Amino acid sequence: MKSVITGTGSYIPTIIKKNIDFSNERFYCDKNKPFEASNEEIIEKFKAITGIEERRYATADQDSSTIATIAAERAIKDANIDPEELDYIILGQNFGDIKKGTIQTDILPSLASRVKHNLKIKNPNCIAYDIIFGCPGWVQGVIQADLYIKAGAAKKCLIIGSETLSRVLDMHDRDSMIYSDGAGACILEAKETTDSGILSHAAQTFTYEEANYLFMGQSNIPLADPKVRYIKMFGRKIYEFALNNVPLAMKAALDKSGIPISEVKKVFIHQANEKMDEAIIKRFFRLYKAQAPEHVMPMSIHKLGNSSVATVPTLLDLVIKGELEDQTLSKGDVIILASVGAGMNINAIVYRY
């Protein structure tokens, strides 16, 4: 019995915010002092490092559960299943529903329960819950669903990653240019097959020194209200942590699968930073004394930014649907899904398409 992805779906918000749109923002460093460099210099350097040219924001009438529902509906339709047959709805998220113009998180009820309500599912045996695991939340949700299926506790699961990071940004922090909104989902089903499905996984949580690399803090602007908190990070520490640990997690998962590195066709990695992701892929292949093949790493960060838990499922859906240039999947291809984020958490899944 294998856990097989039978359908995928995503929602890419319609509001486009380009780098040039940040030209008139007032950026301050974490010591509440303005940067000496001009905004044009800051933006140019930002693009060179992250690869981000533009990002997507949800409209004022949407929130995280709204766009999660759209992605879920598309995944259900793609899998051609009756939603009443779902055993689990697992939703990876970090900040709940936040109305535009506020900073208050709303997670009562859980977003998974809201999505189940929106889908009009009546079956009480469809269990809906949220998972808060930083950016790797969707990948971890897939790992949990796989374990339910292998234990015989589920046959069909809906796993969603959804976030509206635009609602928790400090626009006086240059890191605000990284984040975006989006939602992605998949249906994972139990199938008697040897041709496809999840082959292995690996996951770790580092907290001894690393727990607060991502945190909620006050605005960088001088005299900011200390009661109001926004998403913050120690970028350099996260960069170094990811380079040192994500390749090892990917290797652990691949070694468990028994698949040689030569058979890995694609690596769908969390879209956090183009340079960081490229370095992670190089280090991963170097662990096997191999070079990363051309086009092995699909990228969406250039146009979509970092939408946290939504980046990996959205990227997977785009490639499966043939919407990314020079990126396709064929039956039998071995792929890796990997992520890193707040916690600090890392995980990886080896999957045969």
C-alpha positions as CSV (number, residue, x, y, z in Angstrom):
1,M,0.0,0.0,0.0
2,K,1.4,3.4,-1.1
3,S,0.4,7.0,-0.5
4,V,-0.1,8.5,-3.9
5,I,-0.8,12.1,-4.9
6,T,-3.9,11.8,-7.1
7,G,-4.7,15.5,-7.4
8,T,-3.1,19.0,-6.9
9,G,-4.4,22.5,-6.8
10,S,-3.2,26.0,-6.0
11,Y,-4.4,29.6,-5.8
12,I,-2.1,32.4,-6.8
13,P,-3.5,35.8,-5.6
14,T,-4.2,38.4,-8.2
15,I,-2.5,41.5,-6.7
16,I,1.0,41.9,-8.1
17,K,3.5,44.0,-6.0
18,K,6.7,44.6,-7.9
19,N,10.0,45.6,-6.5
20,I,9.7,49.1,-7.8
21,D,6.6,49.5,-5.6
22,F,8.8,49.5,-2.5
23,S,10.7,52.6,-3.8
24,N,8.9,55.0,-1.5
25,E,9.0,52.9,1.6
26,R,11.0,54.1,4.6
27,F,13.4,51.3,5.5
28,Y,15.2,51.1,8.9
29,C,17.7,48.6,10.2
30,D,17.0,46.6,13.3
31,K,18.5,49.4,15.4
32,N,15.8,51.8,14.3
33,K,18.2,53.8,12.1
34,P,17.7,54.5,8.4
35,F,19.9,52.8,5.9
36,E,22.6,54.8,4.3
37,A,21.9,53.2,1.0
38,S,19.1,54.4,-1.2
39,N,16.0,52.4,-1.7
40,E,17.1,51.7,-5.3
41,E,20.4,50.2,-4.1
42,I,18.6,48.2,-1.4
43,I,16.1,46.8,-3.9
44,E,18.7,46.0,-6.5
45,K,20.8,44.1,-3.9
46,F,17.7,42.3,-2.7
47,K,16.8,41.1,-6.1
48,A,20.4,39.9,-6.8
49,I,20.3,37.7,-3.6
50,T,16.7,36.5,-3.5
51,G,15.8,36.4,-7.2
52,I,12.5,38.0,-6.3
53,E,11.1,40.5,-8.9
54,E,7.5,40.6,-7.7
55,R,5.2,38.9,-5.3
56,R,1.4,38.2,-4.9
57,Y,-0.9,39.6,-2.3
58,A,-4.5,38.5,-1.5
59,T,-7.3,40.9,-2.0
60,A,-9.0,42.7,0.9
61,D,-12.0,40.4,0.9
62,Q,-9.8,37.2,1.1
63,D,-8.0,35.6,4.0
64,S,-5.9,32.5,4.4
65,S,-8.9,30.1,4.8
66,T,-10.6,31.6,1.7
67,I,-7.6,31.0,-0.6
68,A,-7.0,27.6,1.1
69,T,-10.6,26.6,0.1
70,I,-10.0,27.5,-3.5
71,A,-6.8,25.5,-3.7
72,A,-8.6,22.6,-2.0
73,E,-11.5,22.7,-4.4
74,R,-9.1,22.5,-7.3
75,A,-7.2,19.6,-5.8
76,I,-10.4,17.7,-5.1
77,K,-11.6,18.3,-8.7
78,D,-8.2,17.2,-10.1
79,A,-8.4,14.0,-8.1
80,N,-12.0,13.4,-9.1
81,I,-13.1,12.4,-5.6
82,D,-16.1,13.0,-3.4
83,P,-15.0,15.3,-0.6
84,E,-17.3,13.4,1.8
85,E,-14.9,10.5,1.5
86,L,-12.0,12.5,3.0
87,D,-10.6,11.0,6.2
88,Y,-8.4,14.0,7.1
89,I,-8.0,17.6,6.2
90,I,-4.6,18.8,7.4
91,L,-3.8,22.5,6.9
92,G,-0.3,23.9,7.3
93,Q,-0.4,27.6,8.4
94,N,1.3,29.9,10.9
95,F,-0.7,33.1,11.4
96,G,-4.4,32.1,10.9
97,D,-6.9,34.4,9.3
98,I,-5.9,38.0,9.4
99,K,-8.2,40.7,8.0
100,K,-6.5,43.3,5.9
101,G,-5.6,46.4,7.9
102,T,-5.3,44.5,11.2
103,I,-2.6,42.5,12.8
104,Q,-4.8,40.2,14.9
105,T,-4.6,36.5,14.3
106,D,-7.9,34.5,14.2
107,I,-7.6,30.7,14.5
108,L,-10.9,30.0,16.3
109,P,-12.1,27.7,14.8
110,S,-9.1,26.2,13.1
111,L,-8.5,27.1,9.5
112,A,-8.9,23.4,8.5
113,S,-12.4,23.4,10.2
114,R,-13.2,26.6,8.2
115,V,-12.1,24.9,5.0
116,K,-14.2,21.8,5.8
117,H,-17.2,24.1,6.4
118,N,-16.6,26.0,3.2
119,L,-16.4,22.7,1.3
120,K,-19.8,21.8,2.8
121,I,-18.5,18.4,4.0
122,K,-21.1,16.8,6.4
123,N,-19.1,13.7,7.3
124,P,-18.1,14.0,11.0
125,N,-15.5,11.3,10.5
126,C,-13.5,13.7,8.3
127,I,-11.0,15.0,10.8
128,A,-9.8,18.6,10.3
129,Y,-6.9,20.2,12.0
130,D,-4.1,22.8,11.6
131,I,-0.4,22.1,11.8
132,I,1.9,24.9,12.8
133,F,5.4,23.9,11.7
134,G,6.9,27.0,10.1
135,C,7.4,27.0,6.3
136,P,7.7,23.2,6.2
137,G,4.1,22.8,7.4
138,W,2.6,21.5,4.2
139,V,5.4,18.9,3.7
140,Q,5.0,17.8,7.3
141,G,1.2,17.5,6.7
142,V,1.9,15.2,3.8
143,I,4.3,13.1,6.1
144,Q,1.5,12.9,8.7
145,A,-1.1,11.9,6.1
146,D,1.3,9.2,4.8
147,L,1.7,7.8,8.3
148,Y,-2.1,7.6,8.7
149,I,-2.5,5.8,5.4
150,K,0.3,3.3,6.2
151,A,-1.3,2.7,9.7
152,G,-4.6,1.9,8.0
153,A,-6.3,4.9,9.7
154,A,-7.0,6.7,6.4
155,K,-7.5,6.2,2.7
156,K,-8.0,9.7,1.4
157,C,-6.4,12.9,2.9
158,L,-6.5,16.6,1.8
159,I,-3.3,18.5,2.7
160,I,-3.2,22.3,2.3
161,G,-0.6,25.0,2.8
162,S,-2.0,28.5,3.0
163,E,-0.7,31.8,4.2
164,T,-1.2,35.6,3.9
165,L,2.1,36.9,5.1
166,S,1.3,40.3,3.6
167,R,-0.9,40.9,6.7
168,V,2.1,40.5,9.2
169,L,4.7,42.6,7.4
170,D,6.6,45.5,8.9
171,M,6.9,47.7,5.8
172,H,9.8,49.5,7.5
173,D,11.9,46.3,7.4
174,R,13.5,45.5,4.1
175,D,12.9,41.8,4.7
176,S,9.2,42.6,4.1
177,M,10.0,42.4,0.3
178,I,10.5,38.6,0.7
179,Y,7.0,37.6,1.8
180,S,3.9,36.9,-0.2
181,D,0.5,35.2,-0.1
182,G,-0.7,31.9,-1.6
183,A,-2.2,28.5,-1.2
184,G,-1.5,25.0,-2.5
185,A,-3.1,21.6,-1.9
186,C,-3.0,17.9,-2.8
187,I,-5.0,14.8,-2.3
188,L,-3.1,11.8,-0.9
189,E,-4.7,8.4,-1.4
190,A,-4.0,4.9,-0.4
191,K,-3.2,2.8,-3.5
192,E,-2.1,-0.8,-4.0
193,T,0.8,0.0,-6.4
194,T,4.5,-0.3,-6.9
195,D,4.7,2.3,-9.6
196,S,4.3,5.5,-7.7
197,G,3.9,7.1,-4.2
198,I,5.8,8.2,-1.2
199,L,9.1,6.2,-0.8
200,S,10.5,7.8,2.4
201,H,10.8,10.9,4.5
202,A,13.0,12.7,7.0
203,A,12.3,15.5,9.5
204,Q,14.1,17.3,12.3
205,T,13.5,20.2,14.7
206,F,16.4,22.2,16.0
207,T,15.7,24.3,19.1
208,Y,18.7,24.4,21.4
209,E,20.2,27.5,19.8
210,E,18.0,27.9,16.8
211,A,14.4,28.2,18.1
212,N,14.1,32.0,17.7
213,Y,15.8,32.6,14.3
214,L,12.3,33.6,13.1
215,F,10.2,35.5,15.6
216,M,7.5,38.2,16.1
217,G,9.0,41.6,17.0
218,Q,8.1,45.3,16.9
219,S,8.5,47.5,13.9
220,N,11.9,48.9,12.8
221,I,10.5,52.4,12.7
222,P,11.7,54.7,15.6
223,L,9.2,55.0,18.5
224,A,7.2,52.0,17.3
225,D,4.4,50.6,19.4
226,P,6.0,47.7,21.3
227,K,2.6,46.0,21.6
228,V,2.3,45.5,17.9
229,R,4.3,42.6,16.5
230,Y,5.4,41.7,13.0
231,I,7.3,38.8,11.4
232,K,11.1,39.1,11.9
233,M,14.1,37.0,11.2
234,F,17.9,36.6,11.6
235,G,18.5,36.2,7.9
236,R,22.2,35.3,8.0
237,K,21.7,32.7,10.7
238,I,18.8,31.1,8.8
239,Y,20.9,31.1,5.6
240,E,23.8,29.3,7.3
241,F,21.4,26.9,9.1
242,A,19.7,25.9,5.9
243,L,22.9,25.3,4.0
244,N,24.3,23.1,6.7
245,N,21.2,21.1,7.5
246,V,18.7,20.9,4.7
247,P,21.1,18.9,2.3
248,L,21.6,16.4,5.1
249,A,17.9,15.9,5.7
250,M,17.4,15.4,2.0
251,K,20.2,12.8,2.0
252,A,18.7,11.0,5.0
253,A,15.4,10.7,3.1
254,L,17.0,9.6,-0.1
255,D,19.2,7.0,1.6
256,K,16.1,5.6,3.3
257,S,14.4,5.2,0.0
258,G,17.3,3.2,-1.5
259,I,17.1,5.3,-4.7
260,P,20.4,6.4,-6.2
261,I,21.1,10.1,-6.7
262,S,21.2,9.6,-10.5
263,E,17.5,8.9,-10.5
264,V,16.4,12.1,-8.8
265,K,14.8,14.2,-11.6
266,K,13.4,17.2,-9.6
267,V,13.8,18.8,-6.2
268,F,10.9,20.9,-5.1
269,I,12.4,23.1,-2.4
270,H,10.8,25.8,-0.3
271,Q,11.0,29.1,-2.2
272,A,12.8,31.3,0.3
273,N,15.8,32.7,-1.4
274,E,17.2,31.9,-4.9
275,K,20.9,31.9,-3.9
276,M,20.2,29.9,-0.8
277,D,18.2,27.3,-2.7
278,E,20.9,27.0,-5.4
279,A,23.5,26.5,-2.7
280,I,21.5,23.8,-0.9
281,I,21.0,21.9,-4.2
282,K,24.7,22.0,-5.0
283,R,25.6,20.8,-1.5
284,F,23.1,18.0,-1.7
285,F,24.4,16.6,-4.9
286,R,28.0,17.2,-3.7
287,L,27.3,14.8,-0.8
288,Y,27.1,12.1,-3.4
289,K,30.0,13.5,-5.4
290,A,27.7,14.5,-8.1
291,Q,26.7,17.7,-9.9
292,A,23.2,19.0,-10.0
293,P,21.6,18.5,-13.4
294,E,20.2,21.4,-15.4
295,H,16.6,22.2,-14.6
296,V,16.6,19.9,-11.5
297,M,15.2,22.7,-9.3
298,P,12.0,24.4,-10.4
299,M,11.7,27.9,-9.2
300,S,8.7,30.2,-8.7
301,I,10.1,32.7,-6.3
302,H,11.0,35.3,-9.0
303,K,7.3,36.0,-9.6
304,L,5.5,34.7,-6.6
305,G,7.9,35.5,-3.6
306,N,8.0,33.5,-0.4
307,S,4.4,32.4,0.6
308,S,5.7,30.1,3.4
309,V,3.8,26.8,3.6
310,A,2.3,27.4,0.2
311,T,5.5,27.5,-1.9
312,V,6.1,23.8,-2.3
313,P,2.6,22.7,-3.1
314,T,2.1,25.6,-5.4
315,L,5.3,24.9,-7.2
316,L,4.4,21.2,-7.5
317,D,1.0,22.1,-9.0
318,L,2.5,24.5,-11.5
319,V,4.9,21.9,-12.8
320,I,2.4,19.1,-12.9
321,K,0.0,21.4,-14.9
322,G,2.8,22.4,-17.3
323,E,2.8,26.0,-16.3
324,L,6.5,26.5,-15.7
325,E,8.9,26.8,-18.6
326,D,11.4,24.0,-19.1
327,Q,9.8,22.0,-16.2
328,T,7.9,18.8,-16.8
329,L,7.4,15.5,-14.9
330,S,7.1,12.0,-16.5
331,K,5.6,8.8,-15.0
332,G,8.2,7.1,-12.9
333,D,10.3,10.3,-12.1
334,V,11.7,10.4,-8.6
335,I,11.3,13.8,-7.0
336,I,12.2,15.3,-3.6
337,L,10.0,17.7,-1.7
338,A,12.0,19.7,0.9
339,S,11.5,22.7,3.2
340,V,13.0,24.7,6.1
341,G,11.5,27.2,8.4
342,A,10.6,28.6,11.8
343,G,11.3,26.3,14.7
344,M,13.8,25.6,13.3
345,N,12.2,22.8,11.3
346,I,13.4,20.9,8.2
347,N,11.9,18.0,6.3
348,A,12.1,16.1,3.0
349,I,10.0,13.5,1.2
350,V,11.2,11.2,-1.6
351,Y,8.3,10.5,-4.1
352,R,7.9,8.5,-7.3
353,Y,5.6,10.3,-9.6
